[in-house]
Amino acid sequence: MDPRVVAILAATLVVGAAVQGLVGLGLGLVSAPVAMLLEPSLMPDLLIWLAVLLPMVTLLREREEIDWGGLRWSISARVPGTVAGVALVAAVSTRVLGIVVGTMVLVSVLLTARTVVIPVNRFSLVVAGFLSGVAGTATSIGGPPMAVLLQHRPPRQIRTTLAVYFVFGAALSLVGLAVSGNLGWAPFVLAMTLTPCLLVGFGLSRWLSGFVPRHQVRVAVLVVCGASAAVLLVRSLF
């Protein structure tokens, strides 16, 4: 692979890891569009491999306040969501799927920003887990449905709960892609090579956390989710 492409991917991973270390998600937002433009053959495998690794780093730093009860329902729903995502990869164009997912997330962000408060219960956790499984497997951007649902929780609980969810969810997506024959070897090798970039970005997030007040984390979560949806829409449309 062209060293310049690898260098650009490394830089975007540092930024994406810094954002995710701060608010709980963001790696896919920053890195997926760049990877898709530079080397589409790497997607979605590359970002899904990295989505397994980065949350593990988060959990090494903080493991308190994880919502294990909610995770039980959302991860259970991620399994059929992953199956649906694999089926959609084979049956529906990435463009159409990206438009649907991006629109859905953007509408959710706009509705919940000021007026609508989505209750966190078994039903909403199952729906968010399923949608996240579909989007994460097919587009590598699966965090927004869960993040929108958890936006009113304490910042640490958002980060740690999403970290556990991403580890299990991304692992399920990898299994689904492998079973369907859509998992490549090259993205795995590149993901392992670029892993130090995640550590650098995560280190930056610890420094940045001193500049983001606790009450602003929810705003940051919504901004990242909205930006994820916008990037996915633009990428799919154009």
For each residue, the residues with C-beta under 8 A, 3 or more apart:
1: 5 6 39 190
2: 5 6
3: 6 7
4: 7 8
5: 1 2 8 9 38 39
6: 1 2 3 9 10 190 193 194
7: 3 4 10 11
8: 4 5 11 12 34 38
9: 5 6 12 13 31 34 35 38 39 190 194
10: 6 7 13 14 194 197
11: 7 8 14 15 197
12: 8 9 15 16 30 31 34 35
13: 9 10 16 17 27 30 31 50 194 197 198 201
14: 10 11 17 18 197 200 201 204
15: 11 12 18 19 30 201
16: 12 13 19 20 26 27 28 29 30 31 201
17: 13 14 20 21 27 54 197 198 199 200 201 202 204 205
18: 14 15 21 22 26 201 202 204 205 208
19: 15 16 22 23 25 26 27 29 30 201 205 224
20: 16 17 23 24 25 26 27 54 58 201 205
21: 17 18 54 57 58 159 201 202 204 205 206
22: 18 19 26 205 208 209 212 220
23: 19 20 26 155 158 159 217 220 221 224
24: 20 143 147 155 158 159 161 162 163 221
25: 19 20 28 29 143 144 147 162 166 221 224 225 228
26: 16 18 19 20 22 23 29 30 143 224 228
27: 13 16 17 19 20 30 31 47 50 51 54 198
28: 16 25 31 32 47 51 140 141 142 143 228
29: 16 19 25 26 32 33 141 224 227 228 231
30: 12 13 15 16 19 26 27 33 34
31: 9 12 13 16 27 28 34 35 47 50
32: 28 29 35 36 43 44 47 139 140 141 231 232
33: 29 30 36 37 231 235
34: 8 9 12 30 31 37 38
35: 9 12 31 32 38 39 40 42 43 46 47
36: 32 33 40 43 235
37: 33 34 40
38: 5 8 9 34 35
39: 1 5 9 35 42 43
40: 35 36 37 43
41: 184 186
42: 35 39 45 46 184 186 187 190
43: 32 35 36 39 40 46 47 140
44: 32 47 48 137 138 139 140 173 177
45: 42 48 49 174 177 182 183 184 187 188 191
46: 35 42 43 49 50 140 187 190 191
47: 27 28 31 32 35 43 44 50 51 140
48: 44 45 51 52 136 137 140 170 173 174 177
49: 45 46 52 53 170 174 187 188 191 192
50: 13 27 31 46 47 53 54 191 194 195 198
51: 27 28 47 48 54 55 136 140 166 169 170
52: 48 49 55 56 166 167 170 171 174
53: 49 50 56 57 191 195 198
54: 17 20 21 27 50 51 57 58 166 198 202
55: 51 52 58 59 162 163 164 166 167 170
56: 52 53 59 60 163 167
57: 21 53 54 60 61 198 199 202
58: 20 21 54 55 61 62 159 160 163 202
59: 55 56 62 63 160 163 164 167
60: 56 57
61: 57 58 202 206
62: 58 59 156 159 160
63: 59 66 160
64: 156 160
65: 154 156 157 160 161
66: 63 71 157 160 161 164
67: 70 71 150 153 157 161
68: 71 72
69: 72 73
70: 67 73 74 120 125 150 161
71: 66 67 68 74 75 161 164 165 168
72: 68 69 75 76
73: 69 70 76 77 122 125 126 129
74: 70 71 77 78 125 126 128 129 132 146 165
75: 71 72 78 79 129 165 168 169
76: 72 73 79 126 129
77: 73 74 80 81 125 126 127 128 129 130 133
78: 74 75 81 82 129 130 132 133 136 165 168 169 172
79: 75 76 82 83 133 172
80: 77 83 84 130 133
81: 77 78 84 85 129 130 131 132 133 134 136 137
82: 78 79 85 86 133 134 136 137 169 172 173 175 176
83: 79 80 86 87 176
84: 80 81 87 88 130 133 134
85: 81 82 88 89 133 134 135 136 137 138 173 176
86: 82 83 89 90 137 138 176 177 179 180 182
87: 83 84 90 91
88: 84 85 91 92 97 134 138
89: 85 86 92 94 97 137 138 177 180 182
90: 86 87 180 182
91: 87 88
92: 88 89 96 97
93: 96 97
94: 89 97 98 138 139 236
95: 98 99 236 237
96: 92 93 99 100 236
97: 88 89 92 93 94 100 101 138 139 236
98: 94 95 101 102 139 232 233 235 236
99: 95 96 102 103 233 236 237
100: 96 97 103 104
101: 97 98 104 105 131 134 135 138 139 141 229 232
102: 98 99 105 106 229 230 231 232 233 236
103: 99 100 106 107 229 233
104: 100 101 107 108 131 229
105: 101 102 108 109 135 144 145 148 225 226 228 229 232
106: 102 103 109 110 226 229 230 233
107: 103 104 110 111
108: 104 105 111 112 144 145 148 225
109: 105 106 112 113 144 148 222 225 226 229
110: 106 107 113 226
111: 107 108 115 116
112: 108 109 115 116 117 118 148 151 222
113: 109 110 222
114:
115: 111 112
116: 111 112
117: 112 152
118: 112 124 148 149
119: 124
120: 70 124 125 149 150 153
121: 124 125
122: 73 125 126
123: 126 127
124: 118 119 120 121 127 128 149
125: 70 73 74 77 120 121 122 128 129 149
126: 73 74 76 77 122 123 129 130
127: 77 123 124 130 131 145
128: 74 77 124 125 131 132 145 146 148 149
129: 73 74 75 76 77 78 81 125 126 132 133 145 146 165
130: 77 78 80 81 84 126 127 133 134
131: 81 101 104 127 128 134 135 145
132: 74 78 81 128 129 135 136 142 143 144 145 146 165 169
133: 77 78 79 80 81 82 84 85 129 130 136 137 142 169 172 173
134: 81 82 84 85 88 101 130 131 137 138 142
135: 85 101 105 131 132 138 139 141 142 144 145
136: 48 51 78 81 82 85 132 133 139 140 141 142 143 169 170 173
137: 44 48 81 82 85 86 89 133 134 142 172 173 176 177
138: 44 85 86 88 89 94 97 101 134 135
139: 32 44 94 97 98 101 135 136 142 232
140: 28 32 43 44 46 47 48 51 136
141: 28 29 32 101 135 136 144 228 231 232
142: 28 132 133 134 135 136 137 139 145 146 169 173
143: 24 25 26 28 132 136 146 147 162 166 225 228
144: 25 105 108 109 132 135 141 147 148 225 228 229
145: 105 108 127 128 129 131 132 135 142 148 149
146: 74 128 129 132 142 143 149 150 162 165
147: 24 25 143 144 150 151 158 162 221 224 225
148: 105 108 109 112 118 128 144 145 151 221 222 225
149: 118 120 124 125 128 145 146
150: 67 70 120 146 147 153 157 158 161 162
151: 112 147 148 158 218 221 222
152: 117 218
153: 67 120 150 157 158 161
154: 65 157 158 214
155: 23 24 158 159 214 217
156: 62 64 65 159 160
157: 65 66 67 150 153 154 160 161
158: 23 24 147 150 151 153 154 155 161 162 217 221
159: 21 23 24 58 62 155 156 162 163
160: 58 59 62 63 64 65 66 156 157 163 164
161: 24 65 66 67 70 71 150 153 157 158 164 165
162: 24 25 55 143 146 147 150 158 159 165 166
163: 24 55 56 58 59 159 160 166 167
164: 55 59 66 71 160 161 167 168
165: 71 74 75 78 129 132 146 161 162 168 169
166: 25 51 52 54 55 143 162 163 169 170
167: 52 55 56 59 163 164 170 171
168: 71 75 78 164 165 171 172
169: 51 75 78 82 132 133 136 142 165 166 172 173
170: 48 49 51 52 55 136 166 167 173 174
171: 52 167 168 174 175
172: 78 79 82 133 137 168 169 175 176
173: 44 48 82 85 133 136 137 142 169 170 176 177
174: 45 48 49 52 170 171 177 178 183
175: 82 171 172 178 179
176: 82 83 85 86 137 172 173 179 180
177: 44 45 48 86 89 137 173 174 180 182 183
178: 174 175 181 182 183
179: 86 175 176
180: 86 89 90 176 177
181: 178
182: 45 86 89 90 177 178
183: 45 174 177 178 188
184: 41 42 45 187 188
185: 188 189
186: 41 42 189 190
187: 42 45 46 49 184 190 191
188: 45 49 183 184 185 191 192
189: 185 186 192 193
190: 1 6 9 42 46 186 187 193 194
191: 45 46 49 50 53 187 188 194 195
192: 49 188 189 195
193: 6 189 190
194: 6 9 10 13 50 190 191 197 198
195: 50 53 191 192 198 199
196: 199 200
197: 10 11 13 14 17 194 200 201
198: 13 17 27 50 53 54 57 194 195 201 202
199: 17 57 195 196 202 203
200: 14 17 196 197 203 204
201: 13 14 15 16 17 18 19 20 21 197 198 204 205
202: 17 18 21 54 57 58 61 198 199 205 206
203: 199 200 206 207
204: 14 17 18 21 200 201 207 208
205: 17 18 19 20 21 22 201 202 208 209
206: 21 61 202 203 209
207: 203 204 210
208: 18 22 204 205 211 212
209: 22 205 206 212
210: 207
211: 208
212: 22 208 209 216 217 220
213: 216 217
214: 154 155 217
215: 218
216: 212 213 219 220
217: 23 155 158 212 213 214 220 221
218: 151 152 215 221 222
219: 216 222 223
220: 22 23 212 216 217 223 224
221: 23 24 25 147 148 151 158 217 218 224 225
222: 109 112 113 148 151 218 219 225 226
223: 219 220 226 227
224: 19 23 25 26 29 147 220 221 227 228
225: 25 105 108 109 143 144 147 148 221 222 228 229
226: 105 106 109 110 222 223 229 230
227: 29 223 224 230 231
228: 25 26 28 29 105 141 143 144 224 225 231 232
229: 101 102 103 104 105 106 109 144 225 226 232 233
230: 102 106 226 227 233 234
231: 29 32 33 102 141 227 228 234 235
232: 32 98 101 102 105 139 141 228 229 235 236
233: 98 99 102 103 106 229 230 236 237
234: 230 231 237 238
235: 33 36 98 231 232 238
236: 94 95 96 97 98 99 102 232 233
237: 95 99 233 234
238: 234 235
